[in-house]
Amino acid sequence: MLRCAFVTFGCKVNQYDSQAMRETLAQLGCAEVTAEADLYVVNTCCVTRESHRKGLQAIRRIARAHPAACIIVTGCSAETHAEMLRDLPGVLCVVGNEGKARLAEILAEHGLGPRPAGAAEWPTITRFAGHTRAFVKVEDGCNDFCSYCIVPHVRGRVRSRPPDDVAAEVARLVANGYLEVVLTGIHLGAYGLDWGGEPALASLVRRVLATPGLRRLRLSSLELREVSDELLELVAAAPVLCPHLHLPLQSGDDEVLRAMNRRYTAADFLRRLDAVRARIAEPAITTDVIVGFPGETDEQFRRTLALCRQAAFSRLHVFPYSDRPGTAAATMPGKLPPDVLRARREEMKALAADLMAAYHRRFVGRAVEPLVETERDPRSGLLVGYTEHYVRTLFPGPDDLRGTMATVHVTAASAAAVRAQLPG
């Protein structure tokens, strides 16, 4: 029996892809192990220089520790650095993103398994190993070509999964015990765009909300223009649909936004946030910000800080600008020195901590309902879970609450999490 192991880097879509490949190998009779595997599948990411470096580091570490093992490298770095990856010790083959669905066929070509009847265009999953909530990939690819972003180059154009397939997979995961499902894609808000006409995400969400037994539905990242009135009405009206929107800002300066090829102004962003808050009570609005984009002045950075403060985000992911070969931004002048990138990142992270703490304080004295993770918090030993507002919640309690939704009373808040107690 072939023993296999998976190492995954990057986004929710990559994590879904790894789960689909995991189930493909299980159907072939492979046994997943945590050590001493015969086959390692490394699913890489190259959205930043650091994520690419970590993938390379993992491949080299596996080759040193398990010289007799075979390594299949896939993911986005396999699209950008295929030739270099093939030359690394231990690498059996390099498989691009579209080749992930052909994993069984690729193994057969190398004498590691039987030849399959064929590969489905959209692989399916029945569980989500290591996760309390299940991700469901509904779309792949992106047409936007933001100037800093390598993703459209490595994931291709928008391709949408048939709604019947999505609905069936969500129903299957709910039947298998998952209380929360996250709809995800490389460009989630573009779902249905490849069929002609307008995007169809709201229609898909309405279909999924009808799934019997689904307790919680969450959406991953959306672009500002994709937060339609129809979608907001669904969030406001459906208790199952989490009042949590992840809306990447990237910069609060109009000139930088134009250079990034983003399709809005700072004022557009704030106006749409006002519309969100007018329709949804206390929404969690999370975001991404890039600091140190080529040519970004201190004044432009200050505008981004000010906009983030005004927007009162509930969570803020900060990324220092990272050159990605092949993107328009990689050839732009005005690259900032590392010390400036570090300083701006730290200042933005400090603001992020202040904003998170302020949002968390709103829940002190109130009851919340986190979905409890299967593993306790390693530092405190407390149970840990996330609410519908994506608020990390720590509280003491018995192990049998793991994997359930527990009602708890919030007693304290910090930037990292809220502390809570079970009733009584």
Sine and cosine of phi, psi and omega as CSV:
sin_phi,cos_phi,sin_psi,cos_psi,sin_omega,cos_omega
0.00,0.00,0.78,-0.63,0.00,-1.00
-0.96,0.29,0.79,-0.61,0.05,-1.00
-0.99,-0.13,0.75,-0.66,-0.08,-1.00
-0.78,-0.63,0.36,-0.93,0.06,-1.00
-0.56,-0.83,0.45,-0.89,-0.05,-1.00
-0.84,-0.54,0.65,-0.76,0.14,-0.99
-0.80,-0.60,0.85,-0.53,-0.12,-0.99
-0.83,-0.56,0.70,-0.71,0.08,-1.00
-0.86,-0.51,0.48,-0.88,0.20,-0.98
0.99,-0.14,-0.50,-0.87,-0.30,-0.95
-0.98,0.21,0.06,-1.00,0.03,-1.00
-0.88,0.48,-0.58,0.81,0.01,-1.00
-0.90,0.44,-0.68,0.73,0.05,-1.00
-0.89,0.46,-0.63,0.78,0.03,-1.00
-0.91,0.42,-0.63,0.78,0.07,-1.00
-0.90,0.44,-0.72,0.70,-0.01,-1.00
-0.84,0.54,-0.65,0.76,0.03,-1.00
-0.90,0.44,-0.65,0.76,0.04,-1.00
-0.90,0.44,-0.64,0.76,0.03,-1.00
-0.89,0.45,-0.66,0.75,0.04,-1.00
-0.93,0.38,-0.60,0.80,0.05,-1.00
-0.85,0.53,-0.71,0.71,-0.01,-1.00
-0.95,0.32,-0.53,0.85,0.09,-1.00
-0.87,0.49,-0.72,0.70,-0.01,-1.00
-0.93,0.36,-0.59,0.81,0.03,-1.00
-0.89,0.46,-0.62,0.79,0.03,-1.00
-0.91,0.41,-0.41,0.91,0.06,-1.00
-1.00,0.10,-0.03,1.00,0.00,-1.00
1.00,-0.07,0.14,0.99,0.02,-1.00
-0.96,0.27,0.55,-0.84,0.03,-1.00
-0.96,-0.28,0.83,-0.55,0.04,-1.00
-0.98,0.17,0.74,-0.68,-0.02,-1.00
-0.78,-0.63,0.27,-0.96,0.03,-1.00
-0.99,-0.17,-0.18,0.98,0.01,-1.00
-0.46,-0.89,0.42,-0.91,0.08,-1.00
0.83,0.56,0.79,0.61,0.05,-1.00
-1.00,0.09,0.39,-0.92,0.14,-0.99
-1.00,0.09,-0.48,0.88,-0.06,-1.00
-0.72,-0.70,0.78,-0.62,0.09,-1.00
-0.91,-0.41,0.77,-0.64,0.10,-1.00
-0.95,-0.30,0.90,-0.44,-0.01,-1.00
-0.95,-0.30,0.93,-0.37,-0.04,-1.00
-0.99,-0.15,0.96,-0.27,-0.23,-0.97
-1.00,-0.05,0.22,-0.98,0.06,-1.00
-0.72,-0.70,0.58,-0.81,0.06,-1.00
-0.72,-0.69,0.40,0.92,-0.06,-1.00
-0.91,0.41,-0.44,0.90,0.14,-0.99
-0.75,-0.66,0.30,-0.96,0.05,-1.00
-0.87,0.49,-0.59,0.81,-0.03,-1.00
-0.93,0.36,-0.67,0.74,-0.01,-1.00
-0.91,0.41,-0.61,0.79,0.07,-1.00
-0.90,0.44,-0.68,0.73,-0.01,-1.00
-0.88,0.47,-0.65,0.76,-0.01,-1.00
-0.90,0.44,-0.60,0.80,0.05,-1.00
-0.90,0.45,-0.72,0.70,0.04,-1.00
-0.87,0.49,-0.67,0.75,0.00,-1.00
-0.88,0.48,-0.66,0.75,0.00,-1.00
-0.91,0.41,-0.66,0.75,0.01,-1.00
-0.88,0.48,-0.72,0.70,-0.02,-1.00
-0.92,0.40,-0.61,0.79,0.00,-1.00
-0.91,0.42,-0.67,0.74,0.03,-1.00
-0.89,0.45,-0.69,0.73,-0.03,-1.00
-0.89,0.46,-0.61,0.79,0.02,-1.00
-0.94,0.34,-0.69,0.73,-0.10,-1.00
-0.98,0.21,-0.46,0.89,-0.09,-1.00
-0.71,-0.70,0.93,0.36,-0.11,-0.99
-0.89,0.45,-0.34,0.94,0.00,-1.00
-1.00,0.03,-0.16,0.99,-0.06,-1.00
-0.99,0.15,0.39,-0.92,0.12,-0.99
-0.99,-0.16,0.58,-0.81,0.01,-1.00
-0.85,-0.53,0.80,-0.60,0.16,-0.99
-0.97,-0.25,0.82,-0.57,0.00,-1.00
-0.97,-0.26,0.79,-0.61,0.03,-1.00
-0.68,-0.74,-0.15,-0.99,-0.01,-1.00
1.00,-0.02,-0.23,-0.97,-0.18,-0.98
-0.96,0.29,-0.55,0.83,0.08,-1.00
-0.91,0.43,-0.44,0.90,0.06,-1.00
-0.93,0.38,-0.37,0.93,0.06,-1.00
-0.99,0.14,-0.58,0.82,-0.11,-0.99
-0.99,-0.10,-0.42,0.91,-0.11,-0.99
-0.72,-0.70,0.64,0.77,-0.11,-0.99
-0.85,0.53,-0.73,0.68,-0.07,-1.00
-0.90,0.44,-0.70,0.72,0.01,-1.00
-0.90,0.44,-0.66,0.75,-0.02,-1.00
-0.91,0.41,-0.61,0.80,0.01,-1.00
-0.87,0.49,-0.48,0.88,-0.06,-1.00
-1.00,0.10,-0.09,1.00,-0.02,-1.00
-0.96,0.26,0.58,-0.81,0.02,-1.00
-0.84,0.54,0.67,-0.75,0.09,-1.00
1.00,0.06,-0.20,0.98,-0.08,-1.00
-0.98,0.20,0.87,-0.49,0.03,-1.00
-0.98,0.20,-0.72,0.70,0.03,-1.00
-0.32,-0.95,0.29,-0.96,0.01,-1.00
-0.88,-0.47,0.80,-0.60,-0.14,-0.99
-0.84,-0.55,0.85,-0.53,0.04,-1.00
-0.93,0.38,0.10,-1.00,-0.06,-1.00
-0.86,0.51,-0.67,0.74,-0.01,-1.00
-0.93,0.36,-0.36,0.93,0.01,-1.00
-0.98,0.19,-0.17,0.99,-0.01,-1.00
-0.85,0.53,-0.59,0.81,-0.02,-1.00
-0.94,0.35,-0.26,0.97,-0.02,-1.00
-0.98,-0.19,0.34,0.94,-0.11,-0.99
-0.84,0.55,-0.70,0.72,-0.01,-1.00
-0.88,0.48,-0.66,0.75,0.02,-1.00
-0.91,0.42,-0.64,0.77,0.00,-1.00
-0.91,0.41,-0.66,0.75,0.05,-1.00
-0.88,0.47,-0.66,0.75,0.02,-1.00
-0.88,0.47,-0.62,0.78,0.01,-1.00
-0.89,0.46,-0.44,0.90,0.00,-1.00
-0.98,-0.22,0.25,0.97,0.06,-1.00
0.96,0.30,0.39,0.92,-0.06,-1.00
-0.95,-0.30,0.16,0.99,0.01,-1.00
0.01,-1.00,0.16,-0.99,0.01,-1.00
-0.96,0.30,0.44,-0.90,0.03,-1.00
-0.97,0.25,0.82,-0.57,-0.04,-1.00
-0.98,0.20,0.25,-0.97,0.02,-1.00
-0.94,0.35,-0.51,0.86,-0.02,-1.00
0.25,-0.97,0.22,-0.97,-0.03,-1.00
-0.93,-0.36,0.68,-0.73,0.06,-1.00
-0.96,0.28,0.55,-0.84,0.03,-1.00
-0.89,0.46,-0.63,0.77,0.02,-1.00
-0.86,-0.52,0.99,-0.13,0.06,-1.00
-0.84,0.54,0.42,-0.91,-0.03,-1.00
-0.87,-0.49,0.30,-0.95,0.05,-1.00
-0.76,-0.64,0.34,-0.94,0.04,-1.00
-0.87,-0.49,-0.21,0.98,-0.02,-1.00
-0.43,-0.90,0.03,-1.00,0.03,-1.00
-0.65,-0.76,1.00,-0.01,-0.15,-0.99
-0.83,0.56,0.75,-0.66,0.08,-1.00
0.98,0.18,0.10,1.00,-0.05,-1.00
-0.81,-0.59,0.62,-0.79,0.10,-0.99
-0.99,0.17,-0.57,0.82,0.07,-1.00
-0.96,-0.27,0.52,-0.86,-0.05,-1.00
-0.97,-0.24,0.72,-0.70,0.10,-0.99
-1.00,-0.03,0.65,-0.76,0.08,-1.00
-0.83,-0.56,0.89,-0.46,0.00,-1.00
-0.98,0.18,0.87,-0.50,-0.03,-1.00
-0.93,-0.37,-0.15,0.99,-0.10,-0.99
-0.37,-0.93,0.45,-0.89,0.10,-0.99
-0.68,-0.73,0.44,-0.90,0.07,-1.00
1.00,0.02,0.28,-0.96,-0.03,-1.00
-0.50,-0.86,0.64,-0.77,0.01,-1.00
-0.96,-0.28,0.03,1.00,-0.22,-0.98
-0.99,0.14,-0.60,0.80,0.00,-1.00
0.82,0.57,0.84,0.55,0.22,-0.98
-0.86,0.52,0.59,-0.81,-0.22,-0.97
-0.91,0.41,-0.39,0.92,-0.04,-1.00
-1.00,-0.07,-0.11,0.99,-0.29,-0.96
-0.97,-0.25,0.78,-0.63,0.02,-1.00
-1.00,0.08,-0.25,0.97,-0.19,-0.98
-0.84,0.54,-0.73,0.68,0.01,-1.00
-0.87,0.49,-0.45,0.89,0.00,-1.00
-0.96,0.28,-0.45,0.89,-0.09,-1.00
-0.94,-0.33,-0.24,0.97,-0.01,-1.00
-0.93,-0.37,-0.19,0.98,0.03,-1.00
0.98,0.19,-0.17,-0.99,-0.05,-1.00
-0.98,0.18,0.20,-0.98,-0.05,-1.00
-0.88,0.47,0.77,-0.64,0.09,-1.00
-0.70,-0.72,0.82,-0.58,-0.11,-0.99
-0.95,-0.30,0.63,-0.78,-0.01,-1.00
-0.99,0.12,0.66,-0.76,0.00,-1.00
-0.82,0.57,0.69,-0.72,-0.05,-1.00
-0.87,0.49,-0.53,0.85,0.05,-1.00
-0.88,0.47,-0.65,0.76,0.03,-1.00
-0.90,0.44,-0.69,0.72,0.00,-1.00
-0.89,0.46,-0.76,0.65,-0.04,-1.00
-0.87,0.49,-0.65,0.76,0.00,-1.00
-0.92,0.40,-0.64,0.77,-0.01,-1.00
-0.93,0.37,-0.67,0.74,0.05,-1.00
-0.86,0.50,-0.71,0.70,0.00,-1.00
-0.88,0.48,-0.63,0.78,0.00,-1.00
-0.91,0.41,-0.68,0.74,0.00,-1.00
-0.92,0.38,-0.65,0.76,0.04,-1.00
-0.89,0.45,-0.68,0.73,0.02,-1.00
-0.89,0.46,-0.46,0.89,0.01,-1.00
-1.00,0.01,0.17,0.99,0.17,-0.98
0.97,-0.26,0.03,1.00,0.00,-1.00
-0.99,0.15,0.82,-0.57,-0.03,-1.00
-1.00,0.05,-0.44,0.90,0.00,-1.00
-0.81,-0.59,0.69,-0.72,0.07,-1.00
-0.84,-0.54,0.67,-0.74,0.04,-1.00
-0.92,-0.39,0.88,-0.48,0.10,-1.00
-0.99,0.17,0.78,-0.62,-0.09,-1.00
-0.67,-0.74,0.34,-0.94,0.05,-1.00
-0.17,-0.98,0.24,-0.97,0.08,-1.00
-0.89,0.45,-0.65,0.76,0.11,-0.99
-0.69,-0.72,0.97,0.22,-0.17,-0.99
-0.81,0.59,-0.68,0.74,-0.07,-1.00
-0.92,0.38,-0.24,0.97,0.04,-1.00
-1.00,0.02,0.12,0.99,-0.02,-1.00
-0.79,0.61,0.80,-0.60,0.03,-1.00
1.00,0.01,-0.15,0.99,-0.04,-1.00
-0.88,0.47,-0.53,0.85,-0.03,-1.00
-0.96,0.26,-0.12,0.99,0.04,-1.00
-1.00,-0.02,0.00,1.00,-0.07,-1.00
1.00,-0.03,0.53,-0.85,0.00,-1.00
0.99,0.14,-0.49,-0.87,-0.10,-1.00
-1.00,0.01,0.38,-0.92,0.12,-0.99
-0.84,0.55,0.45,-0.89,-0.13,-0.99
-0.84,-0.54,0.46,0.89,-0.06,-1.00
-0.89,0.45,-0.69,0.72,-0.04,-1.00
-0.87,0.50,-0.64,0.77,0.04,-1.00
-0.89,0.45,-0.66,0.75,0.04,-1.00
-0.90,0.44,-0.69,0.72,0.01,-1.00
-0.86,0.51,-0.70,0.71,0.01,-1.00
-0.86,0.51,-0.64,0.77,0.02,-1.00
-0.91,0.42,-0.71,0.70,-0.05,-1.00
-0.93,0.37,-0.58,0.82,0.00,-1.00
-0.87,0.49,-0.36,0.93,0.00,-1.00
-0.99,0.15,0.03,1.00,-0.02,-1.00
-0.92,0.39,0.86,-0.51,0.03,-1.00
-0.88,0.48,0.73,-0.69,0.06,-1.00
1.00,0.05,-0.14,0.99,0.02,-1.00
-0.94,0.33,0.86,-0.51,-0.03,-1.00
-1.00,-0.01,-0.52,0.85,-0.10,-0.99
-0.46,-0.89,0.74,-0.67,0.06,-1.00
-0.83,-0.55,0.77,-0.64,-0.01,-1.00
-0.82,-0.57,0.55,-0.84,0.07,-1.00
-0.97,-0.26,0.64,-0.77,0.09,-1.00
-0.99,0.12,-0.38,-0.93,-0.21,-0.98
-0.87,0.50,0.67,-0.75,0.07,-1.00
-0.78,-0.62,0.55,-0.84,0.14,-0.99
-0.99,0.15,0.43,-0.91,-0.10,-1.00
-0.81,0.59,-0.72,0.70,-0.08,-1.00
-0.93,0.37,-0.23,0.97,-0.06,-1.00
-1.00,-0.05,-0.05,1.00,0.04,-1.00
-1.00,0.07,0.99,0.15,-0.09,-1.00
-0.97,0.22,0.32,-0.95,0.08,-1.00
-0.87,0.49,-0.60,0.80,0.02,-1.00
-0.88,0.47,-0.67,0.74,0.01,-1.00
-0.92,0.39,-0.66,0.75,0.03,-1.00
-0.89,0.46,-0.62,0.79,0.04,-1.00
-0.89,0.45,-0.61,0.79,0.05,-1.00
-0.90,0.43,-0.71,0.70,0.00,-1.00
-0.88,0.47,-0.68,0.74,-0.04,-1.00
-0.92,0.38,-0.54,0.84,-0.14,-0.99
-1.00,-0.09,-0.39,0.92,-0.12,-0.99
-0.96,-0.29,0.96,-0.29,0.00,-1.00
-0.86,0.51,-0.43,0.90,-0.01,-1.00
-0.94,0.33,-0.49,0.87,-0.06,-1.00
-1.00,0.10,0.89,-0.46,-0.12,-0.99
-0.88,0.47,0.70,-0.72,0.06,-1.00
-0.99,0.17,0.83,0.56,-0.09,-1.00
-0.71,-0.70,0.89,-0.46,0.02,-1.00
-0.86,-0.52,0.80,-0.61,0.10,-1.00
-0.99,-0.16,0.93,-0.36,-0.10,-1.00
-0.85,-0.53,0.98,-0.18,-0.05,-1.00
-0.89,0.45,0.83,-0.55,0.05,-1.00
-1.00,0.04,-0.78,0.62,-0.02,-1.00
0.96,0.27,-0.73,0.68,0.07,-1.00
-0.43,-0.90,0.44,-0.90,0.06,-1.00
-0.96,-0.26,0.23,0.97,-0.01,-1.00
-0.91,-0.41,0.76,-0.65,-0.09,-1.00
-0.90,0.44,-0.63,0.78,-0.01,-1.00
-0.91,0.41,-0.67,0.74,0.05,-1.00
-0.91,0.40,-0.65,0.76,0.04,-1.00
-0.86,0.51,-0.66,0.75,0.04,-1.00
-0.90,0.44,-0.68,0.73,0.01,-1.00
-0.90,0.43,-0.50,0.87,0.05,-1.00
-0.98,0.22,-0.18,0.98,-0.10,-0.99
0.90,0.43,0.58,0.81,0.16,-0.99
-0.99,0.11,0.42,-0.91,-0.19,-0.98
-0.93,-0.37,0.70,0.71,0.02,-1.00
-0.32,-0.95,0.23,-0.97,0.13,-0.99
-0.96,-0.29,0.16,-0.99,0.06,-1.00
-0.87,0.50,-0.64,0.77,0.01,-1.00
-0.91,0.41,-0.63,0.77,0.07,-1.00
-0.83,0.55,-0.70,0.71,-0.05,-1.00
-0.88,0.47,-0.74,0.67,-0.03,-1.00
-0.91,0.42,-0.62,0.78,0.03,-1.00
-0.89,0.46,-0.64,0.77,-0.01,-1.00
-0.94,0.34,-0.58,0.82,0.08,-1.00
-0.88,0.47,-0.63,0.78,0.06,-1.00
-0.87,0.49,-0.65,0.76,0.01,-1.00
-0.91,0.41,-0.63,0.77,0.04,-1.00
-0.88,0.48,-0.75,0.67,-0.07,-1.00
-0.95,0.32,-0.39,0.92,0.06,-1.00
-0.95,0.30,-0.40,0.92,-0.07,-1.00
-0.97,-0.24,-0.44,0.90,-0.11,-0.99
-0.85,-0.53,0.77,-0.63,0.01,-1.00
-0.96,0.28,0.82,-0.57,0.08,-1.00
0.74,0.67,0.81,0.59,0.00,-1.00
-0.93,0.37,0.51,-0.86,0.18,-0.98
-1.00,0.02,0.88,-0.47,0.02,-1.00
-0.89,-0.46,0.94,-0.35,0.00,-1.00
-0.96,-0.28,0.31,-0.95,-0.11,-0.99
-0.43,-0.90,0.16,-0.99,0.14,-0.99
-0.87,-0.50,0.60,-0.80,0.06,-1.00
-0.71,-0.70,0.72,-0.70,0.12,-0.99
-0.98,-0.21,0.82,-0.58,0.07,-1.00
-0.96,-0.27,0.57,-0.82,0.07,-1.00
0.98,0.18,0.47,0.88,0.10,-0.99
-0.86,0.52,0.53,-0.85,-0.05,-1.00
-0.76,0.65,0.80,-0.59,0.03,-1.00
0.99,0.11,-0.05,1.00,-0.01,-1.00
-0.90,0.44,0.86,-0.51,0.03,-1.00
-1.00,0.09,0.21,-0.98,0.05,-1.00
-0.89,0.46,-0.62,0.79,0.02,-1.00
-0.89,0.45,-0.65,0.76,0.03,-1.00
-0.92,0.40,-0.63,0.77,0.07,-1.00
-0.89,0.46,-0.65,0.76,0.01,-1.00
-0.89,0.45,-0.58,0.81,0.05,-1.00
-0.90,0.45,-0.62,0.78,0.03,-1.00
-0.91,0.40,-0.68,0.73,0.08,-1.00
-0.84,0.54,-0.72,0.70,-0.04,-1.00
-0.91,0.42,-0.65,0.76,0.00,-1.00
-0.92,0.40,-0.66,0.75,0.03,-1.00
-0.88,0.48,-0.64,0.77,0.02,-1.00
-0.90,0.43,-0.69,0.72,0.00,-1.00
-0.92,0.39,-0.61,0.79,-0.02,-1.00
-0.94,0.33,-0.37,0.93,0.03,-1.00
0.80,0.60,0.80,0.60,0.02,-1.00
-0.88,0.47,0.51,-0.86,0.04,-1.00
-1.00,0.07,-0.34,0.94,0.05,-1.00
-0.38,-0.93,0.61,-0.80,-0.12,-0.99
-0.66,-0.75,0.88,-0.48,0.05,-1.00
-1.00,-0.10,0.82,-0.57,-0.10,-1.00
-0.94,-0.34,0.78,-0.62,0.01,-1.00
-0.81,-0.58,0.82,-0.57,0.17,-0.99
-0.95,0.32,0.62,-0.79,-0.01,-1.00
-0.83,0.55,0.66,-0.75,-0.02,-1.00
-0.71,-0.71,0.87,-0.50,0.04,-1.00
-0.86,0.52,0.78,-0.63,0.13,-0.99
-0.88,-0.48,0.92,-0.40,-0.03,-1.00
-0.81,0.58,0.70,-0.72,0.00,-1.00
0.99,-0.15,-0.19,0.98,0.04,-1.00
-1.00,-0.06,0.35,-0.94,0.00,-1.00
-0.89,0.45,-0.62,0.79,-0.05,-1.00
-0.92,0.40,-0.43,0.90,-0.03,-1.00
-0.89,0.46,-0.42,0.91,-0.02,-1.00
-0.99,-0.17,0.03,1.00,-0.02,-1.00
-0.97,0.25,0.57,-0.82,0.09,-1.00
-0.97,0.23,0.12,-0.99,0.11,-0.99
1.00,0.08,0.46,0.89,0.04,-1.00
-0.90,0.44,0.70,-0.71,-0.07,-1.00
-1.00,0.00,0.54,-0.84,-0.01,-1.00
-0.93,0.38,0.42,-0.91,-0.05,-1.00
-0.83,0.56,-0.59,0.81,-0.04,-1.00
-0.92,0.39,-0.55,0.84,0.06,-1.00
-0.94,0.34,-0.68,0.73,0.05,-1.00
-0.85,0.53,-0.72,0.70,-0.02,-1.00
-0.89,0.46,-0.70,0.72,-0.04,-1.00
-0.90,0.43,-0.68,0.73,0.00,-1.00
-0.93,0.36,-0.61,0.79,0.04,-1.00
-0.88,0.48,-0.72,0.70,-0.03,-1.00
-0.91,0.42,-0.62,0.79,0.01,-1.00
-0.92,0.39,-0.65,0.76,0.02,-1.00
-0.93,0.37,-0.62,0.79,0.03,-1.00
-0.91,0.42,-0.58,0.81,0.05,-1.00
-0.90,0.44,-0.68,0.73,0.06,-1.00
-0.90,0.45,-0.66,0.75,0.01,-1.00
-0.85,0.53,-0.67,0.74,0.02,-1.00
-0.89,0.45,-0.66,0.75,0.03,-1.00
-0.89,0.45,-0.69,0.73,-0.02,-1.00
-0.92,0.40,-0.66,0.75,0.02,-1.00
-0.89,0.45,-0.69,0.72,0.01,-1.00
-0.88,0.47,-0.66,0.75,0.00,-1.00
-0.90,0.44,-0.67,0.75,0.02,-1.00
-0.92,0.40,-0.68,0.73,-0.01,-1.00
-0.89,0.46,-0.57,0.82,-0.03,-1.00
-0.89,0.45,-0.39,0.92,0.02,-1.00
-0.87,0.49,-0.42,0.91,-0.12,-0.99
-1.00,-0.09,-0.08,1.00,0.02,-1.00
-0.89,0.45,0.75,-0.66,-0.03,-1.00
1.00,0.04,0.03,1.00,-0.05,-1.00
-0.90,-0.44,0.35,-0.94,0.09,-1.00
-1.00,0.04,0.69,-0.72,0.07,-1.00
-0.75,-0.66,0.24,-0.97,-0.07,-1.00
-0.76,-0.65,1.00,0.09,0.03,-1.00
-0.97,0.24,0.53,-0.85,0.24,-0.97
-0.99,0.10,0.90,-0.43,-0.18,-0.98
-0.99,0.17,0.76,-0.65,0.01,-1.00
-0.93,0.36,0.33,-0.94,0.00,-1.00
-0.98,0.20,-0.34,0.94,0.04,-1.00
-0.93,-0.37,0.63,-0.78,0.06,-1.00
-0.96,0.29,0.32,-0.95,0.09,-1.00
-0.89,0.46,0.83,-0.55,-0.11,-0.99
-0.92,0.39,-0.44,0.90,-0.03,-1.00
-0.98,0.18,-0.72,0.69,-0.12,-0.99
-0.99,-0.15,-0.34,0.94,-0.10,-0.99
0.97,0.22,0.07,1.00,-0.01,-1.00
-0.99,0.13,0.35,-0.94,0.19,-0.98
-0.91,0.41,0.53,-0.85,-0.02,-1.00
-0.68,-0.74,0.63,-0.77,0.04,-1.00
-0.39,-0.92,0.07,-1.00,-0.01,-1.00
-0.83,-0.55,0.69,-0.72,0.01,-1.00
-0.99,0.13,0.05,-1.00,0.06,-1.00
-0.89,0.46,-0.40,0.92,0.07,-1.00
-1.00,0.04,0.16,0.99,-0.03,-1.00
0.85,0.52,0.68,0.74,0.08,-1.00
-0.99,-0.13,0.86,-0.52,0.03,-1.00
-0.94,0.35,0.78,-0.62,-0.15,-0.99
-0.79,-0.62,0.82,-0.57,0.01,-1.00
-0.93,-0.37,0.71,-0.71,0.03,-1.00
-0.33,-0.94,0.47,-0.88,0.06,-1.00
-0.98,0.21,0.58,-0.82,0.02,-1.00
0.06,-1.00,0.16,-0.99,-0.04,-1.00
-0.98,0.22,0.37,-0.93,-0.02,-1.00
-0.88,0.47,-0.45,0.89,-0.07,-1.00
-0.94,0.33,-0.08,1.00,0.11,-0.99
-0.99,0.11,-0.22,0.98,-0.01,-1.00
-0.89,0.45,0.72,-0.70,-0.02,-1.00
0.99,0.13,0.10,1.00,0.02,-1.00
-0.90,-0.43,0.13,-0.99,0.18,-0.98
-0.99,-0.16,0.84,-0.54,-0.08,-1.00
-0.90,-0.44,0.72,-0.70,0.10,-1.00
-1.00,0.06,0.83,-0.55,-0.03,-1.00
-0.72,-0.69,0.31,-0.95,-0.04,-1.00
-0.95,-0.32,0.84,-0.53,-0.06,-1.00
-0.97,0.23,0.78,-0.63,-0.04,-1.00
-0.92,-0.40,-0.36,0.93,-0.04,-1.00
-0.38,-0.92,0.34,-0.94,-0.04,-1.00
-0.60,-0.80,0.55,-0.83,0.13,-0.99
-0.61,-0.79,-0.02,-1.00,0.03,-1.00
-0.90,0.43,-0.57,0.82,-0.09,-1.00
-0.97,0.24,-0.58,0.82,-0.15,-0.99
-0.13,-0.99,0.11,-0.99,0.24,-0.97
-0.96,-0.28,0.49,-0.87,0.12,-0.99
-0.98,-0.21,0.60,-0.80,-0.09,-1.00
-0.56,-0.83,0.17,-0.99,0.05,-1.00
-0.73,-0.68,0.53,-0.85,0.15,-0.99
-0.92,0.38,0.49,-0.87,0.01,-1.00
-0.90,0.43,0.52,-0.85,0.02,-1.00
1.00,0.06,0.00,0.00,0.00,0.00
